[in-house]
Amino acid sequence: MHQKNWQKSSFSSSSDNCVEVRTVDGLIEVRESDASELILHTAAATFAELLRAIKSGELDHHA
């Protein structure tokens, strides 16, 4: 599966500074729109765990 288009967070609204995500060959790619040349590649399960931790507030102490 290859998703050519990046999807940005729904929390970004019309802002150009946001996190964008896409899938490429079974991996998840994540980038920040204002630094689009830097792309993080990760497994779907790892990305799902990151999202779970963010949503539960486990990482709030880093803010």
PDB file of N, CA, C and O in Angstrom, chain B, residues numbered from 101:
ATOM      1  N   MET B 101       0.846  -1.187   0.000  1.00  0.00           N
ATOM      2  CA  MET B 101       0.000   0.000   0.000  1.00  0.00           C
ATOM      3  C   MET B 101       0.880   1.234   0.000  1.00  0.00           C
ATOM      4  O   MET B 101       1.824   1.332   0.784  1.00  0.00           O
ATOM      5  N   HIS B 102       0.577   2.161  -0.863  1.00  0.00           N
ATOM      6  CA  HIS B 102       1.347   3.398  -0.938  1.00  0.00           C
ATOM      7  C   HIS B 102       0.381   4.562  -1.052  1.00  0.00           C
ATOM      8  O   HIS B 102      -0.402   4.650  -1.997  1.00  0.00           O
ATOM      9  N   GLN B 103       0.447   5.425  -0.102  1.00  0.00           N
ATOM     10  CA  GLN B 103      -0.400   6.609  -0.113  1.00  0.00           C
ATOM     11  C   GLN B 103       0.500   7.785  -0.449  1.00  0.00           C
ATOM     12  O   GLN B 103       1.300   8.209   0.385  1.00  0.00           O
ATOM     13  N   LYS B 104       0.381   8.312  -1.647  1.00  0.00           N
ATOM     14  CA  LYS B 104       1.278   9.373  -2.102  1.00  0.00           C
ATOM     15  C   LYS B 104       1.061  10.677  -1.360  1.00  0.00           C
ATOM     16  O   LYS B 104       2.015  11.404  -1.083  1.00  0.00           O
ATOM     17  N   ASN B 105      -0.165  10.973  -1.042  1.00  0.00           N
ATOM     18  CA  ASN B 105      -0.487  12.254  -0.423  1.00  0.00           C
ATOM     19  C   ASN B 105      -0.324  12.209   1.079  1.00  0.00           C
ATOM     20  O   ASN B 105      -0.726  11.249   1.736  1.00  0.00           O
ATOM     21  N   TRP B 106       0.262  13.245   1.607  1.00  0.00           N
ATOM     22  CA  TRP B 106       0.396  13.378   3.052  1.00  0.00           C
ATOM     23  C   TRP B 106      -0.940  13.827   3.626  1.00  0.00           C
ATOM     24  O   TRP B 106      -1.649  14.626   3.014  1.00  0.00           O
ATOM     25  N   GLN B 107      -1.278  13.315   4.797  1.00  0.00           N
ATOM     26  CA  GLN B 107      -2.483  13.749   5.512  1.00  0.00           C
ATOM     27  C   GLN B 107      -2.036  14.535   6.722  1.00  0.00           C
ATOM     28  O   GLN B 107      -1.137  14.111   7.449  1.00  0.00           O
ATOM     29  N   LYS B 108      -2.662  15.681   6.942  1.00  0.00           N
ATOM     30  CA  LYS B 108      -2.299  16.448   8.125  1.00  0.00           C
ATOM     31  C   LYS B 108      -3.348  16.250   9.211  1.00  0.00           C
ATOM     32  O   LYS B 108      -4.484  15.856   8.947  1.00  0.00           O
ATOM     33  N   SER B 109      -2.939  16.531  10.411  1.00  0.00           N
ATOM     34  CA  SER B 109      -3.815  16.377  11.562  1.00  0.00           C
ATOM     35  C   SER B 109      -5.055  17.247  11.413  1.00  0.00           C
ATOM     36  O   SER B 109      -4.974  18.375  10.927  1.00  0.00           O
ATOM     37  N   SER B 110      -6.190  16.726  11.827  1.00  0.00           N
ATOM     38  CA  SER B 110      -7.428  17.518  11.791  1.00  0.00           C
ATOM     39  C   SER B 110      -7.371  18.668  12.783  1.00  0.00           C
ATOM     40  O   SER B 110      -8.152  19.613  12.673  1.00  0.00           O
ATOM     41  N   PHE B 111      -6.457  18.605  13.751  1.00  0.00           N
ATOM     42  CA  PHE B 111      -6.296  19.686  14.717  1.00  0.00           C
ATOM     43  C   PHE B 111      -5.539  20.867  14.121  1.00  0.00           C
ATOM     44  O   PHE B 111      -5.499  21.937  14.728  1.00  0.00           O
ATOM     45  N   SER B 112      -4.946  20.699  12.957  1.00  0.00           N
ATOM     46  CA  SER B 112      -4.156  21.754  12.333  1.00  0.00           C
ATOM     47  C   SER B 112      -5.006  22.789  11.616  1.00  0.00           C
ATOM     48  O   SER B 112      -4.526  23.884  11.324  1.00  0.00           O
ATOM     49  N   SER B 113      -6.254  22.464  11.329  1.00  0.00           N
ATOM     50  CA  SER B 113      -7.166  23.348  10.602  1.00  0.00           C
ATOM     51  C   SER B 113      -6.509  23.854   9.328  1.00  0.00           C
ATOM     52  O   SER B 113      -6.064  23.066   8.494  1.00  0.00           O
ATOM     53  N   SER B 114      -6.450  25.158   9.184  1.00  0.00           N
ATOM     54  CA  SER B 114      -5.874  25.731   7.970  1.00  0.00           C
ATOM     55  C   SER B 114      -4.414  26.119   8.151  1.00  0.00           C
ATOM     56  O   SER B 114      -3.819  26.717   7.255  1.00  0.00           O
ATOM     57  N   SER B 115      -3.837  25.791   9.281  1.00  0.00           N
ATOM     58  CA  SER B 115      -2.446  26.129   9.557  1.00  0.00           C
ATOM     59  C   SER B 115      -1.503  25.337   8.662  1.00  0.00           C
ATOM     60  O   SER B 115      -1.766  24.180   8.331  1.00  0.00           O
ATOM     61  N   ASP B 116      -0.406  25.972   8.276  1.00  0.00           N
ATOM     62  CA  ASP B 116       0.595  25.281   7.464  1.00  0.00           C
ATOM     63  C   ASP B 116       1.619  24.557   8.331  1.00  0.00           C
ATOM     64  O   ASP B 116       2.369  23.728   7.814  1.00  0.00           O
ATOM     65  N   ASN B 117       1.676  24.839   9.616  1.00  0.00           N
ATOM     66  CA  ASN B 117       2.612  24.182  10.523  1.00  0.00           C
ATOM     67  C   ASN B 117       1.887  23.033  11.213  1.00  0.00           C
ATOM     68  O   ASN B 117       1.107  23.240  12.142  1.00  0.00           O
ATOM     69  N   CYS B 118       2.160  21.816  10.741  1.00  0.00           N
ATOM     70  CA  CYS B 118       1.436  20.680  11.281  1.00  0.00           C
ATOM     71  C   CYS B 118       2.233  19.401  11.087  1.00  0.00           C
ATOM     72  O   CYS B 118       3.239  19.372  10.378  1.00  0.00           O
ATOM     73  N   VAL B 119       1.762  18.356  11.728  1.00  0.00           N
ATOM     74  CA  VAL B 119       2.316  17.022  11.546  1.00  0.00           C
ATOM     75  C   VAL B 119       1.549  16.361  10.413  1.00  0.00           C
ATOM     76  O   VAL B 119       0.322  16.437  10.353  1.00  0.00           O
ATOM     77  N   GLU B 120       2.282  15.710   9.513  1.00  0.00           N
ATOM     78  CA  GLU B 120       1.672  15.021   8.381  1.00  0.00           C
ATOM     79  C   GLU B 120       2.069  13.548   8.413  1.00  0.00           C
ATOM     80  O   GLU B 120       3.166  13.201   8.852  1.00  0.00           O
ATOM     81  N   VAL B 121       1.176  12.693   7.949  1.00  0.00           N
ATOM     82  CA  VAL B 121       1.380  11.242   8.007  1.00  0.00           C
ATOM     83  C   VAL B 121       0.972  10.625   6.669  1.00  0.00           C
ATOM     84  O   VAL B 121       0.047  11.096   6.006  1.00  0.00           O
ATOM     85  N   ARG B 122       1.681   9.562   6.289  1.00  0.00           N
ATOM     86  CA  ARG B 122       1.272   8.753   5.143  1.00  0.00           C
ATOM     87  C   ARG B 122       1.829   7.339   5.312  1.00  0.00           C
ATOM     88  O   ARG B 122       2.703   7.102   6.146  1.00  0.00           O
ATOM     89  N   THR B 123       1.319   6.415   4.520  1.00  0.00           N
ATOM     90  CA  THR B 123       1.828   5.042   4.536  1.00  0.00           C
ATOM     91  C   THR B 123       2.598   4.773   3.251  1.00  0.00           C
ATOM     92  O   THR B 123       2.202   5.207   2.169  1.00  0.00           O
ATOM     93  N   VAL B 124       3.703   4.052   3.387  1.00  0.00           N
ATOM     94  CA  VAL B 124       4.519   3.663   2.240  1.00  0.00           C
ATOM     95  C   VAL B 124       5.043   2.252   2.493  1.00  0.00           C
ATOM     96  O   VAL B 124       5.774   2.019   3.456  1.00  0.00           O
ATOM     97  N   ASP B 125       4.674   1.335   1.645  1.00  0.00           N
ATOM     98  CA  ASP B 125       5.160  -0.046   1.726  1.00  0.00           C
ATOM     99  C   ASP B 125       5.006  -0.654   3.119  1.00  0.00           C
ATOM    100  O   ASP B 125       5.919  -1.316   3.612  1.00  0.00           O
ATOM    101  N   GLY B 126       3.862  -0.435   3.749  1.00  0.00           N
ATOM    102  CA  GLY B 126       3.580  -1.026   5.052  1.00  0.00           C
ATOM    103  C   GLY B 126       4.157  -0.268   6.228  1.00  0.00           C
ATOM    104  O   GLY B 126       3.934  -0.659   7.374  1.00  0.00           O
ATOM    105  N   LEU B 127       4.894   0.804   5.982  1.00  0.00           N
ATOM    106  CA  LEU B 127       5.440   1.621   7.061  1.00  0.00           C
ATOM    107  C   LEU B 127       4.668   2.928   7.155  1.00  0.00           C
ATOM    108  O   LEU B 127       4.001   3.345   6.209  1.00  0.00           O
ATOM    109  N   ILE B 128       4.772   3.553   8.297  1.00  0.00           N
ATOM    110  CA  ILE B 128       4.181   4.863   8.513  1.00  0.00           C
ATOM    111  C   ILE B 128       5.296   5.893   8.375  1.00  0.00           C
ATOM    112  O   ILE B 128       6.376   5.720   8.939  1.00  0.00           O
ATOM    113  N   GLU B 129       5.041   6.955   7.633  1.00  0.00           N
ATOM    114  CA  GLU B 129       5.984   8.068   7.537  1.00  0.00           C
ATOM    115  C   GLU B 129       5.347   9.280   8.196  1.00  0.00           C
ATOM    116  O   GLU B 129       4.168   9.570   7.993  1.00  0.00           O
ATOM    117  N   VAL B 130       6.151   9.983   8.990  1.00  0.00           N
ATOM    118  CA  VAL B 130       5.680  11.152   9.719  1.00  0.00           C
ATOM    119  C   VAL B 130       6.666  12.287   9.465  1.00  0.00           C
ATOM    120  O   VAL B 130       7.880  12.086   9.485  1.00  0.00           O
ATOM    121  N   ARG B 131       6.136  13.466   9.228  1.00  0.00           N
ATOM    122  CA  ARG B 131       6.992  14.637   9.053  1.00  0.00           C
ATOM    123  C   ARG B 131       6.287  15.871   9.597  1.00  0.00           C
ATOM    124  O   ARG B 131       5.076  15.863   9.819  1.00  0.00           O
ATOM    125  N   GLU B 132       7.045  16.910   9.804  1.00  0.00           N
ATOM    126  CA  GLU B 132       6.492  18.207  10.180  1.00  0.00           C
ATOM    127  C   GLU B 132       6.464  19.050   8.914  1.00  0.00           C
ATOM    128  O   GLU B 132       7.455  19.093   8.185  1.00  0.00           O
ATOM    129  N   SER B 133       5.377  19.706   8.643  1.00  0.00           N
ATOM    130  CA  SER B 133       5.210  20.391   7.370  1.00  0.00           C
ATOM    131  C   SER B 133       6.272  21.461   7.118  1.00  0.00           C
ATOM    132  O   SER B 133       6.655  21.688   5.971  1.00  0.00           O
ATOM    133  N   ASP B 134       6.745  22.111   8.162  1.00  0.00           N
ATOM    134  CA  ASP B 134       7.747  23.157   7.952  1.00  0.00           C
ATOM    135  C   ASP B 134       9.176  22.615   7.895  1.00  0.00           C
ATOM    136  O   ASP B 134      10.121  23.388   7.737  1.00  0.00           O
ATOM    137  N   ALA B 135       9.345  21.299   8.023  1.00  0.00           N
ATOM    138  CA  ALA B 135      10.648  20.633   7.863  1.00  0.00           C
ATOM    139  C   ALA B 135      10.426  19.351   7.068  1.00  0.00           C
ATOM    140  O   ALA B 135      10.793  18.263   7.511  1.00  0.00           O
ATOM    141  N   SER B 136       9.826  19.488   5.897  1.00  0.00           N
ATOM    142  CA  SER B 136       9.344  18.332   5.142  1.00  0.00           C
ATOM    143  C   SER B 136      10.441  17.403   4.636  1.00  0.00           C
ATOM    144  O   SER B 136      10.149  16.280   4.224  1.00  0.00           O
ATOM    145  N   GLU B 137      11.694  17.846   4.657  1.00  0.00           N
ATOM    146  CA  GLU B 137      12.778  16.971   4.205  1.00  0.00           C
ATOM    147  C   GLU B 137      13.163  15.940   5.263  1.00  0.00           C
ATOM    148  O   GLU B 137      13.851  14.969   4.949  1.00  0.00           O
ATOM    149  N   LEU B 138      12.732  16.132   6.508  1.00  0.00           N
ATOM    150  CA  LEU B 138      13.007  15.192   7.599  1.00  0.00           C
ATOM    151  C   LEU B 138      11.793  14.298   7.796  1.00  0.00           C
ATOM    152  O   LEU B 138      10.724  14.764   8.190  1.00  0.00           O
ATOM    153  N   ILE B 139      11.968  13.002   7.517  1.00  0.00           N
ATOM    154  CA  ILE B 139      10.851  12.059   7.587  1.00  0.00           C
ATOM    155  C   ILE B 139      11.199  10.929   8.537  1.00  0.00           C
ATOM    156  O   ILE B 139      12.249  10.299   8.414  1.00  0.00           O
ATOM    157  N   LEU B 140      10.309  10.677   9.485  1.00  0.00           N
ATOM    158  CA  LEU B 140      10.439   9.568  10.419  1.00  0.00           C
ATOM    159  C   LEU B 140       9.696   8.369   9.841  1.00  0.00           C
ATOM    160  O   LEU B 140       8.533   8.484   9.456  1.00  0.00           O
ATOM    161  N   HIS B 141      10.360   7.229   9.781  1.00  0.00           N
ATOM    162  CA  HIS B 141       9.754   5.985   9.292  1.00  0.00           C
ATOM    163  C   HIS B 141       9.572   5.058  10.492  1.00  0.00           C
ATOM    164  O   HIS B 141      10.498   4.874  11.283  1.00  0.00           O
ATOM    165  N   THR B 142       8.384   4.475  10.628  1.00  0.00           N
ATOM    166  CA  THR B 142       8.129   3.577  11.748  1.00  0.00           C
ATOM    167  C   THR B 142       7.094   2.525  11.369  1.00  0.00           C
ATOM    168  O   THR B 142       6.375   2.667  10.380  1.00  0.00           O
ATOM    169  N   ALA B 143       7.033   1.485  12.159  1.00  0.00           N
ATOM    170  CA  ALA B 143       6.038   0.428  11.942  1.00  0.00           C
ATOM    171  C   ALA B 143       4.667   0.909  12.422  1.00  0.00           C
ATOM    172  O   ALA B 143       4.565   1.757  13.308  1.00  0.00           O
ATOM    173  N   ALA B 144       3.639   0.359  11.830  1.00  0.00           N
ATOM    174  CA  ALA B 144       2.275   0.761  12.186  1.00  0.00           C
ATOM    175  C   ALA B 144       1.988   0.530  13.670  1.00  0.00           C
ATOM    176  O   ALA B 144       1.358   1.373  14.309  1.00  0.00           O
ATOM    177  N   ALA B 145       2.433  -0.584  14.224  1.00  0.00           N
ATOM    178  CA  ALA B 145       2.182  -0.880  15.640  1.00  0.00           C
ATOM    179  C   ALA B 145       2.884   0.122  16.547  1.00  0.00           C
ATOM    180  O   ALA B 145       2.330   0.516  17.574  1.00  0.00           O
ATOM    181  N   THR B 146       4.077   0.535  16.190  1.00  0.00           N
ATOM    182  CA  THR B 146       4.814   1.519  16.979  1.00  0.00           C
ATOM    183  C   THR B 146       4.125   2.871  16.927  1.00  0.00           C
ATOM    184  O   THR B 146       4.026   3.561  17.942  1.00  0.00           O
ATOM    185  N   PHE B 147       3.649   3.251  15.750  1.00  0.00           N
ATOM    186  CA  PHE B 147       2.938   4.522  15.603  1.00  0.00           C
ATOM    187  C   PHE B 147       1.628   4.492  16.397  1.00  0.00           C
ATOM    188  O   PHE B 147       1.264   5.479  17.036  1.00  0.00           O
ATOM    189  N   ALA B 148       0.935   3.373  16.355  1.00  0.00           N
ATOM    190  CA  ALA B 148      -0.308   3.232  17.122  1.00  0.00           C
ATOM    191  C   ALA B 148      -0.039   3.374  18.617  1.00  0.00           C
ATOM    192  O   ALA B 148      -0.833   3.987  19.330  1.00  0.00           O
ATOM    193  N   GLU B 149       1.067   2.818  19.098  1.00  0.00           N
ATOM    194  CA  GLU B 149       1.428   2.943  20.512  1.00  0.00           C
ATOM    195  C   GLU B 149       1.748   4.393  20.864  1.00  0.00           C
ATOM    196  O   GLU B 149       1.370   4.870  21.934  1.00  0.00           O
ATOM    197  N   LEU B 150       2.441   5.096  19.970  1.00  0.00           N
ATOM    198  CA  LEU B 150       2.724   6.517  20.192  1.00  0.00           C
ATOM    199  C   LEU B 150       1.425   7.311  20.299  1.00  0.00           C
ATOM    200  O   LEU B 150       1.275   8.129  21.206  1.00  0.00           O
ATOM    201  N   LEU B 151       0.496   7.080  19.391  1.00  0.00           N
ATOM    202  CA  LEU B 151      -0.787   7.786  19.442  1.00  0.00           C
ATOM    203  C   LEU B 151      -1.546   7.471  20.729  1.00  0.00           C
ATOM    204  O   LEU B 151      -2.155   8.358  21.325  1.00  0.00           O
ATOM    205  N   ARG B 152      -1.509   6.208  21.155  1.00  0.00           N
ATOM    206  CA  ARG B 152      -2.185   5.827  22.398  1.00  0.00           C
ATOM    207  C   ARG B 152      -1.571   6.579  23.577  1.00  0.00           C
ATOM    208  O   ARG B 152      -2.299   7.087  24.430  1.00  0.00           O
ATOM    209  N   ALA B 153      -0.248   6.657  23.634  1.00  0.00           N
ATOM    210  CA  ALA B 153       0.443   7.343  24.728  1.00  0.00           C
ATOM    211  C   ALA B 153       0.125   8.838  24.726  1.00  0.00           C
ATOM    212  O   ALA B 153      -0.068   9.432  25.787  1.00  0.00           O
ATOM    213  N   ILE B 154       0.070   9.442  23.549  1.00  0.00           N
ATOM    214  CA  ILE B 154      -0.261  10.864  23.452  1.00  0.00           C
ATOM    215  C   ILE B 154      -1.681  11.109  23.944  1.00  0.00           C
ATOM    216  O   ILE B 154      -1.921  12.003  24.755  1.00  0.00           O
ATOM    217  N   LYS B 155      -2.615  10.313  23.449  1.00  0.00           N
ATOM    218  CA  LYS B 155      -4.017  10.485  23.832  1.00  0.00           C
ATOM    219  C   LYS B 155      -4.264  10.262  25.324  1.00  0.00           C
ATOM    220  O   LYS B 155      -5.138  10.902  25.908  1.00  0.00           O
ATOM    221  N   SER B 156      -3.510   9.371  25.938  1.00  0.00           N
ATOM    222  CA  SER B 156      -3.710   9.080  27.362  1.00  0.00           C
ATOM    223  C   SER B 156      -3.008  10.090  28.263  1.00  0.00           C
ATOM    224  O   SER B 156      -3.210  10.080  29.477  1.00  0.00           O
ATOM    225  N   GLY B 157      -2.183  10.965  27.678  1.00  0.00           N
ATOM    226  CA  GLY B 157      -1.498  11.981  28.476  1.00  0.00           C
ATOM    227  C   GLY B 157      -0.156  11.526  29.053  1.00  0.00           C
ATOM    228  O   GLY B 157       0.457  12.250  29.837  1.00  0.00           O
ATOM    229  N   GLU B 158       0.298  10.345  28.673  1.00  0.00           N
ATOM    230  CA  GLU B 158       1.545   9.806  29.211  1.00  0.00           C
ATOM    231  C   GLU B 158       2.755  10.675  28.879  1.00  0.00           C
ATOM    232  O   GLU B 158       3.764  10.623  29.582  1.00  0.00           O
ATOM    233  N   LEU B 159       2.664  11.457  27.836  1.00  0.00           N
ATOM    234  CA  LEU B 159       3.807  12.258  27.397  1.00  0.00           C
ATOM    235  C   LEU B 159       3.668  13.741  27.721  1.00  0.00           C
ATOM    236  O   LEU B 159       4.502  14.545  27.306  1.00  0.00           O
ATOM    237  N   ASP B 160       2.626  14.108  28.456  1.00  0.00           N
ATOM    238  CA  ASP B 160       2.365  15.514  28.744  1.00  0.00           C
ATOM    239  C   ASP B 160       3.499  16.189  29.505  1.00  0.00           C
ATOM    240  O   ASP B 160       3.685  17.399  29.374  1.00  0.00           O
ATOM    241  N   HIS B 161       4.248  15.451  30.284  1.00  0.00           N
ATOM    242  CA  HIS B 161       5.334  16.053  31.065  1.00  0.00           C
ATOM    243  C   HIS B 161       6.477  16.523  30.173  1.00  0.00           C
ATOM    244  O   HIS B 161       7.379  17.207  30.656  1.00  0.00           O
ATOM    245  N   HIS B 162       6.466  16.177  28.882  1.00  0.00           N
ATOM    246  CA  HIS B 162       7.492  16.631  27.946  1.00  0.00           C
ATOM    247  C   HIS B 162       7.118  17.960  27.287  1.00  0.00           C
ATOM    248  O   HIS B 162       7.948  18.574  26.615  1.00  0.00           O
ATOM    249  N   ALA B 163       5.898  18.397  27.474  1.00  0.00           N
ATOM    250  CA  ALA B 163       5.423  19.626  26.819  1.00  0.00           C
ATOM    251  C   ALA B 163       6.024  20.868  27.435  1.00  0.00           C
ATOM    252  O   ALA B 163       5.726  21.980  26.998  1.00  0.00           O
TER     253      ALA B 163
END
